Structure formats: C-alpha cells, structure tokens
Amino acid sequence: MEDKDLEQQTQPAEPVKYATPMQRLWAWVGVVYMVILVLLSTYALSHGAYLRGIGGMMLSPALCGLGASTILRYRQGKGRGGLLPCVAIAGAAFLLALAGLIKGVCAIWVQL
C-alpha cells in the first residue's frame, strides 16, 4: 500500500498548459458580461423595472472582442487578406461598439 502511495507521489505532474491570448481575450469579454448582468439585475431589483433600449450597449463587449480578435489573428499570422481587411474589420467593430455605447448611455440617461 505504501509503495503505491510513494509511486504516485514521485510521478511527474502534467505540464501546465497556459491559455492562449485569444482565450484570455474572450475570457475577459465574459467577465465584462458577468459584471453587466450583475449590475442590470441589481438595478432591476432595486427599481422594480428593467432598463430599456440598451441592446447596443449589451452588444459592445462582443464587438470589441471581435475587433481585438481580428488584430490578434493578424499579429499571429493567421489572418487572411492582409493588413487592409484587418484594419477594416477591427475599425468597423470598434466604431459599432462605440455607437452602441453612446446609444445605450443616452437611453439610460433618459430613464433616470
């Protein structure tokens, strides 16, 4: 019995596998969504109603993740099409995210 325990203790541990930059990026997008959902739930519980007109604001973290993913893929050499499509896709994603944030903040401001 002791031999088996000693044998298990002396076996080398599996190597640590770290997350890729893409996995870390989307993990942070998930964290942002968790924080947003907690804040929305807290607001709904304290005011008795949900916020309306914030669809663009809810889409903004995913759009920022898309833009950042495009940049990461280009920097890793996995992006297709070269620099121009990378800039176009990332720029469009960031502009749409900014427009959604502005629209969402205006909708929240009106409701307050």
PEKA-V390239 format. One record per residue. RES is the residue in one small letter. SS is DSSP state (a for helix, b for strand, c for the rest). Layout:
res=RES ss=SS
res=RES ss=SS
This chain:
res=m ss=c
res=e ss=a
res=d ss=a
res=k ss=a
res=d ss=a
res=l ss=a
res=e ss=a
res=q ss=a
res=q ss=a
res=t ss=a
res=q ss=c
res=p ss=c
res=a ss=c
res=e ss=c
res=p ss=c
res=v ss=c
res=k ss=c
res=y ss=c
res=a ss=c
res=t ss=c
res=p ss=a
res=m ss=a
res=q ss=a
res=r ss=a
res=l ss=a
res=w ss=a
res=a ss=a
res=w ss=a
res=v ss=a
res=g ss=a
res=v ss=a
res=v ss=a
res=y ss=a
res=m ss=a
res=v ss=a
res=i ss=a
res=l ss=a
res=v ss=a
res=l ss=a
res=l ss=a
res=s ss=a
res=t ss=a
res=y ss=a
res=a ss=a
res=l ss=a
res=s ss=a
res=h ss=a
res=g ss=c
res=a ss=c
res=y ss=c
res=l ss=c
res=r ss=c
res=g ss=c
res=i ss=c
res=g ss=a
res=g ss=a
res=m ss=a
res=m ss=a
res=l ss=a
res=s ss=a
res=p ss=a
res=a ss=a
res=l ss=a
res=c ss=a
res=g ss=a
res=l ss=a
res=g ss=a
res=a ss=a
res=s ss=a
res=t ss=a
res=i ss=a
res=l ss=a
res=r ss=a
res=y ss=a
res=r ss=a
res=q ss=a
res=g ss=c
res=k ss=c
res=g ss=c
res=r ss=c
res=g ss=c
res=g ss=c
res=l ss=a
res=l ss=a
res=p ss=a
res=c ss=a
res=v ss=a
res=a ss=a
res=i ss=a
res=a ss=a
res=g ss=a
res=a ss=a
res=a ss=a
res=f ss=a
res=l ss=a
res=l ss=a
res=a ss=a
res=l ss=a
res=a ss=a
res=g ss=a
res=l ss=a
res=i ss=a
res=k ss=a
res=g ss=a
res=v ss=a
res=c ss=a
res=a ss=a
res=i ss=a
res=w ss=a
res=v ss=a
res=q ss=a
res=l ss=c
